[in-house]
Amino acid sequence: MRLLFCGDIVGRPGRDVVLARLPGLRKQLKLDFVIANGENAASGFGITEKICRQLFEAGVDVISGGNHSWDQREVMAYIGGEPRLLRPHNYPEGTPGRGVGVYTTARGKKVLVINVMGQLFMEDLNDPFAAIAGLLAQYRLGASVDAAVVDFHAEATSEKMAAGHFVDGRVSLFVGTHTHVPTADSMILPGGTAYQSDAGMCGDYDSVIGMDKKVPIDRFVKKVRGERLSVAGGEGTLCGVLVETDEASGLAARVAPLRLGGRLGEFLPDW
């Protein structure tokens, strides 16, 4: 099975490049399943029902979230009725929506998607390790599900690496989100889980993590918050992680980063 994970979609440049490129990528790479982190898709802050529908129509199967999941108030009513839109599973009990789902591909394969948020330098949520462990006790890779993906939305690479090794051998792909910078450490861990510390973002890289440069620079130089952040408006780059799984075990057979368009050096795996 071939799965593509697209990093944090940031504003219109991120949406535009995903909407433009993904339909062709699904055919070219013979993708079975696509996940995208959409917590910054609406002007950099949250996501809306309209944007979700656009991404689904373009070929995204599941949209994951993070600390900006609730920035658009309208999503509170929408998320409860849309199983393809996730938020971190380790939010407190009673939070709208869900952080996990099992989805069926066109070929009848079952894909488990888990969305959790880290604790270091982030909001004080429930223990993400315990949250993942509880879910993986319910779903067995290669038995109850054919593939499993964890989106670990976190700031610290140490926490991401620890969590990746924690689930090694139990999921197909463990991928970090949130920092908006693609890391050069895509690999298959000893137990067979594909790993990358951060998928990067889908957005304009002539920016400060997707935002127009002026306000962030002023905040660092002048030490005052000043104006509200706004999304950079240049050409977007699609950054993601591509993984091919073993049909029998569900573990990773191959993994590679993917970068298309914009300012970063392009890389498209020749599989």
N, C-alpha and C positions, 0 to 999 in steps of 0.2 A: 504494500500500500504506500502511496505517496501523499505526504501531508506538507502543507506550507503554512508557516506561522508568520504573519506580518506584524512588525513592531508597531508601537504606538502611533496611531494616525493623528496628526496634529493639524487641525484647521483645514481650510480649503485646499492648500497645496498637497497635503497628505491625502485628502479625499480624492482629489482630481487624479493623482498618479495611480492610486489603487483602482479607481473606477475605470481608468483608461487602460491599464495594463493587465488587470487580473483576468478578464475574460479570455484574452489570448494566452496567458500563462497557464490557465486550466487546461487548455487544449495542447499547447506546446509541451508542457511538462507532464501531461497525463495525470493531473492531480485528482486524488480521490476526495480530499477534504482540505478546507482552508479555514484557519482561525485568524482573527485580527483583533488586536487590542484597540478599542475605540474610545477610551476614556478622555481623550483630548480632541475628539473629532469636531466638536461644535465650537468654533472660534478658540480652540485651545482648552476649553473648559467643559467637560462632560460630553454628552451625546443626546440626540433627539430621536424621536420616532421616525421622522422623515429621513434622517441620515441612516438610521438602521435599515430602513427599507431599501434605500439606494445601495447600500453595501451588500445586502442579501441578494438583490437583483443582479449585482455585478459578479456574484459567485462566492461571497463569504458565507460560510456555513454557520459559524459561531463568532460572536463578538464578546470579548472579555473586557474587564474593567479594572479599576484601581481606586486610588484615593480621590480622583475627580469624578467618580461615577455619579455623584448626586448633584453636580454643579448646575445642571439644567433641571429645574423643578418638575417639568412635565414628565420626566422619566420615572418619577416615583409611581405614577399610575400605570405606566406602560410596561415596566419591567416585570411586574407580577404575572402578566399574561403572555409574555414572550419568552419561551424557554431557551431561545437561541441567544439571548442577551444575558450575560453573566455579570456578577459583581463578586468581589472576594468572598470566599466561603467563610472566612473567619471573622466576619462582622458579627455582632451580637445576635442571639436568637431573636426573631421578630423583625429583623431588618427586611424590607421588601426585596423580592427577587430571590435568586438562588446563585450558588457559587460552583455548582457542579451539574453536569448533564451527560447523558449517554445518547449519542446520535447515530442514525443509520445512514450509511452512504448509499449511493445509487447501486452499488454492487452487493448491498445487503450486509456490509461489514459494520460492526459496532465500534464507535470511537468514544472513549471517555475523555471529557475535558474538565480539568480542575483549575479554578482560579483562586489564588490566595494572595495575601499581602504580607510582606515582611514587617518586622517590628523595629529594627534598628533605624533610627532617624525618621521614623514614620509614625502614623497614628498608633495609639496603644490599643490594638485589637487582640483578639484571642490568639493563643499560640498557633502559629501556622504549621509547625511540625506535627503537633497533635491533631490538627484539623486534617492534614494530609494522611496521617497514619490511620485515622478513623475511616476515611473514605477508601483507602487501599485495602482495608480489612474487608470491605464489602465487594470490591471489584478485583478480579484476578486477571492480569494480562495474559492473553493466550487462551483463556478459558471463558470467562463471562464477557470479556471485551477483546476486540482484535487489535486495538491500539489505544494508547493512553497518553495524554499531553497535560503537563502542568505549566500554567503561566504563573510565575512567581514574581509579583509586582513589588519590587523592593529597591532600596537605595544602595545598600552595602553589598559589594561583590563577595565579601566573606560569608555573609548570610546566605547568599544565593548558592555559592559553591558548597557550603555545608548541607543545604537542603538538597542540592543535586545529588551529592553522594548518599544522602539519607534515603533517597528513593531509587538509587541505582539498581537496575535489574527488575524494577517493578513498574516502570512506565517507559513508553517509547521515546518521548522527548520531554526534557525539562528545559524551559527557556525563561530567561529573566526579561522583565520589562521595567519601565519607569525612568531610566536615566537618559534615554533618547540618543544614546551613542552606541553603535554596533561594536561589540567586542570581537577580538580576533582569536577566540578560544573555542570555536566549534570543534567538538570531538565526540567520540563514543567512549563513555566511561567503562571501567573494567567489567561491570556487570551487564553491559549492553544498552544502557540508556544514552541517547543522544543529548548533548548538553551545549548550551551557549549562555554566557553570563548575561548578556543583553542583546536582544534582537535589533536594537536601534530604533529609529523612528521612520515613519513615512511622512515626510514633510520637507520643508526648505532648510537645507544645511547652511545657507548663508545667513546665519541667525545665531541666537543663543538658545539652544535646545528647542528650536522651532519658533521662537518668539523674536519679533523685531529687535534689533540689537541695541537701540538707543536707551530704552528704559532700563534693561538689565545692567548695562554698563554704568549708567548714572547711579543706580542703586549701589553698585560696588564702590564707585569712586566717591560719591557724596554721602553714602551711608544713610540715605533717606529713601522711603518707599516711592515717593513721587507718583507718576502717572501709572495707570493700569497697564498691565502687559497686553500686547496685541500680537497676533500671529504674523510672522514674516510672510510676505506675499510673493516670493520668487518661486521658481520651478521646484517641484517636489522630487524627492528620491524615494523609491520604494525599497525599504530594507526589511529583510525577513530571514527565516531559517527554513531550509528544505530538508526533509528527512524521508528516507525510504525504509520501510520496516520489513522484517522477515515475516512471511505469511504464516508460518507455524507458531512462532514464539511471540510475535508482536514487538520484539525488541528491534533496535535500530541496526540496519545493515549499512546505511550510508547517511552522512549528514554534511551539509555545506551551507555557508551563508549565501544570501542573494541580495544584490544591490542593482537597481535599475534607475536610470534617469538622474537629473539634477547634477550636483557638484561632486559627489563621491565617485571614485573609480568603479566602473560597472563590473559586476561579476555575476554570471549566469552559469550554474553548473551544467556541464555537458554530459547529462545522463541519458 
